Amino acid sequence: MMTFKLGFRELSSVVAAIGALGTWGHAVAAEGEAAWQPQGPVEIVVPTGAGGENDRVARFIQRIFEQKKLVETPVLVVNKSGGGQVLSLVYFAKKSPDPHFLLYATGTVLSNQISGRTELGYHDLTPIAKLRCDNTALTVAPDSDMKTMQDLIGRLKGNIRSVSFGGVSRGGANNLVLAKALRSGGVDPSGLKMIIFKTNAQSMTGVMGKHVDAVASSVSAAFQNFKSGKLRILAVSAPKRLTGILADVPTMAEAGLDVSGVSNCRYIYATKGITAAQRAFWENAMAAVNNDEEWGADIAQRNQMQDFRRGKDLESDLKATYDATRAAMVDIGLAKAK
């Protein structure tokens, strides 16, 4: 019996022909619309600097694109850090409707709009996929005299400026987790002493060098330095204890702190105005990345959650995440009045 194998190009052609059903209500390919594939270099825009966790994952995607021949034109990773991740969004929005640009984004796309830092939000982009979700870690130097979250809160109650915190953006997911945890512990987070770095890697170097006292980052960003004993994690935002070498790290909930309603997930967006066929191509490409064995192993090793979503499922998830993020930011006084 004769058999046929469909490569990625052919699969994209089939999907584009039948339409990306259910994708935001407008991603169904128009009748007769030809399948699409990149015609020139593809740029993956990263909102933080080179060497950080976001940069690492974006280059991971780049490698899978190339190794699996999902994209047959050159793929470049371009770092556009600055402005609390607003700079990358402004840069990316100006590329519309060019389908050769992708944005590897955090939940800061949501929180920056909610806080009023920019009018641009996820509605000004084309959501392609939700990829992986992380938890927040509050990290200190190994010899810090702050051993628990209660030690930290006690010091802040005595003097709000007595502890300096490193991070990559004000109003980002990790900053929100920190603020919400402190608020629930009886500390007004509005007076915190914050030092903003271009990457989580730089903030880790800052706490190791005693330039800051603590860092609020993703668990994955802190993982390697924690594993090597260069940093100590006071607590994580996960609803229950993580596994592996992180199993002994307490949760913020164990300290009686509420950090619900804050998302720390990663997304891929395309520019606004791309065609249904172009969107179908990128959704299929990211689905192939999600199914990569090495990709899944990396997520598991870093105690992240693989939560791939696309189409209407992604649309509903983004709306729910936006509403929850806004509610959390209103609660701690970081949301701009409507």
N, C-alpha and C positions, 0 to 999 in steps of 0.2 A: 504494500500500500504506500502511495506517495504521501510524504509529509512535508509540511512547510514550517519554517521558523520565521517569526517576525522580529526584526531588529528594532532598535529604538526609533529610527526614522519612520519605519513602516507603521509601527504602533502609533506614533504621533499622528500619522496620516489618517489611520482608521479613526482615532479619537476625534480628530478635528472634523472628519467627515460626518460622524454621527452626532458631533457636538459634545461639548463638556457640560452634560446635563446637570442642571441644578446649581451651576456656579454663579452665585450672586444675581441670578435672574437675567444676566445679559451675556454670559460666556458661552452660550450656544452658538456654534459656528453658523454663519449665514449660509443659506442654501447655495451650493456651488462654490463656497469659499475654499481656496486651496490650502493644503497643509503648509505650515510655516516651519522654518528652521533658521537659526541665526545666519546672517549674511556677512557679518563682520565681527570684530573683537567684542567680547562680552565683558562688562565691568561689574564686579561685585563690590558695592560700596559698603564700607564698614564705618560705623559712627564713632569708633574709638581708635587709638593709635596702634601702631605696629607692635607686635610682641605680647599683646594682651589676650585674654580668653576669647573675645569676639573675633579678633584677628585670626587666632588659631583655628576656630571652627570654620570661618569663611574660607581659609586656605584648605581645610579638610574637604569642603564642598568642591572647591576648585579642583583638587586632586581626583575626587571621584568623577567629576564631569569629564576629566581628561582620560583617566584610566579606563572608564567604561564607554568612552567615546559618545557620551550623551550630548556633548557639544563639540562640534568638529572645527570650530574656529577658536582662536586664542582666547583664553579666559584670564582676566587680570583682577587682582584684588587691590582696591584703592582705599586708603585710609583717609577719612575726612573728619578728624576729631576737632572739637572746639564748641564753645557755646552750649555746654551741657547736652551735646548730641543734636543741637538745633542746626548747626552748620551743615551736617551731612544731609539733613532733610531738605533744607533750602537748595543745596546743590542738586539733590536727586530730583526734586520737583521740577526743576528747570529743564530736565532731560525729557519730559513728557512730550509726545507719546512714543519715544524711542524704545523698542522692545529689547534692546541690547544692554539695558542697565537693570541690575537687581540690587535691592537694598537688604542687607542682613541686619535686622533690627531687633531691638529690645522693647520692653513695655514702655520705655521712655517716649516712644512715638505717641502714646496715649497720655502720659502724665505731663509732658511738656505743653500739650494743647490745653489740658485741664487747668494747669497752673497759670496759663496766659503767657508763657515764654514765647510761644509762636501760635499763629492762627492755623498753621498746617497740622493735619492729623491723618489718621488712616483712611479717611474718606477721600483724601487727595492723592491716594496711591491705589494700586491694584493688588489686593492681598492674594498671594499665591499659596502659601502654606504655613502652618504652624509646625515647628520642628521639634523642639525639646524644651523642657521646663526645669528650672533650677530652684534651689532654696537659697536663702541668705545666711551667711555666716558672719558673726561678729568676732573679729580676730585681734589678738594682742601679741606682743612679744612673749617668748617663753618665760622670761623672768619678771614679767609684769606682776605687780602686787594685786592686780585685779584678777581674782580667781573665778568669780561667778558674776552673773548678771546683777545680782543684788549688790555686789561690791561696786560695780560700775554705777548703778542707780544711786547708791548711798553717797558716792563721791560727787555726782552731779547735783544731788539735792543740797549738798553743802556749798558748792560753787559750780554753776552751770558751765563756766569757762575753764574749769580745771582739767578737762579731758579734751584733747583734740582728736578729731575723727577725719580719716581719709576716705575719699570716694571718687567716683568718676562723673557724677552729676548730681545736682540738687533736684530733688523731685523724682529721681529715678527709682526703680523698684527697690533696690537695696537701701537707699536713703529713706524711702517710705516705710520699709519694715522697721528700720532703726527708730524713726520718729514715732511710729505707732506703738512700738514696744515701750518706749520711754514714756509716752503719754499715758499708757495704761498702768505704768509703774509710778505715776505721780510726778513726772518731770515734764515741764513745758519744753518741747524740742525747738521752739523758735529761736532760742538763744544759743544753740549749739555752736561750738567752734569747729567749722568745717574747712578742710583743705581739699581742693579739687585737683585731681591728677588726670592726665590724658588717658591712662590705662590702669586697669586693676593691678597689673604687674608692677607699675611704678608705685602704686599705693602700698603694695606689699613690701617693696623695697623701703618705702618711707617708714613703715612701722618697725621693720627689722632694724633700721638705722636710727630709731628713736626720734624721727622727725615728726611723727604723729603717735598718739597713744593707742589708737584702735582704728580698725578699718571695717566698714560694712561692705561686703562684696558677695558675689555668688559663691556657693560652696565650691563649685568647679574651679574658680579662680584661686581659691585658697588651698585647694586640695594638695598640690605637690609640695608646697612649703610646709603644710601641716604634716604631710607624710614623712618629710625629711627631718622634722623636729625644729624647723626654723621659726615656726609660728604656732600659737596655741589658739584654739577656737573656744570662746566662752560659751556660745550657744548657737543653735541653728533654728531657722524659722519653720522647719518641717513639722507637720502635725504629730508625728511620732518619730522616735529615734531612727536614724539612718543605719545602714548596715556596714559590714566590713570594718575597716580601721576607724570609721566614724561612729561606731556603735556606742562608745563611751562618752560621746559628746552630748550634753543635755539639750533639750529643746527649750525654746523661749516659753512655751506653754507650761513647762514644768516649773518655771519661775513665776508662774501666774500672770504672764504677759500675753496680751491679745495682739496677734499680728495677722488676723484674718482679713480677707478682701484685697490682698495685694498680689498681683501676678508677676512672676519673674520668668517669663517664657521668651523664646526666640522665634522670629518670623522671617519669612522671605516675602518681599514685595517687589512688584514690577511697577513701572511708571503708569500713571493714569492715562487712559485713552487707548491702550493697546487693543488689538483685535481679539476675537474669541479664539482664533487659531493660534495666535501668539500666546495667549494665556494657557490654552490647552497644552502647548509644548512645554512651558515652564512648570505647570502642575505635574505633568508626567515625569519631567526631569527630576523634580524634587521628590516625587514618589519613589523613583529609582534610588535616589540618595538614601531615603528613609529605609529602604529594603536592603541596603548594603550591610553585610555582616560586620565589617569593621566599624561602621558608624554605630550600629547597635551596641557593640562591645564597648565603645568609647563612652556612650551614654550610661551604660550599666556601671562601668568602672568608676565614674564620677558621681554616682548616686543621683543622677538626673532621671527625669521621667520622659519616656518617648511618647509623645502625644501628637501624632501627625494628624492634621486636619486640612481639608481643602473644600472649596465649593460652599454650599449652603451651611454645612457644618462649621466651617471656618467663619462664615458671616455671623452666625448665631453666637459662636464662641467669642468673637471680637466685641460684639455688642455687650454681652454679659460681662466681659472683662473690663470694658470701658466703664460701664455703670458701677461695677464693684470698686474700681480704682478711684472713680470720682467720689464715691461715698466715703472711701478711706481718706482721701485728701480733704474733703469737707470736714471730716471728723477731727483732723489735726490742723486745720486752718491753712492748708496749702492750695486750695482750689480758688480760682478766680471766680468772682461772683458773676452769675449769668446776666 
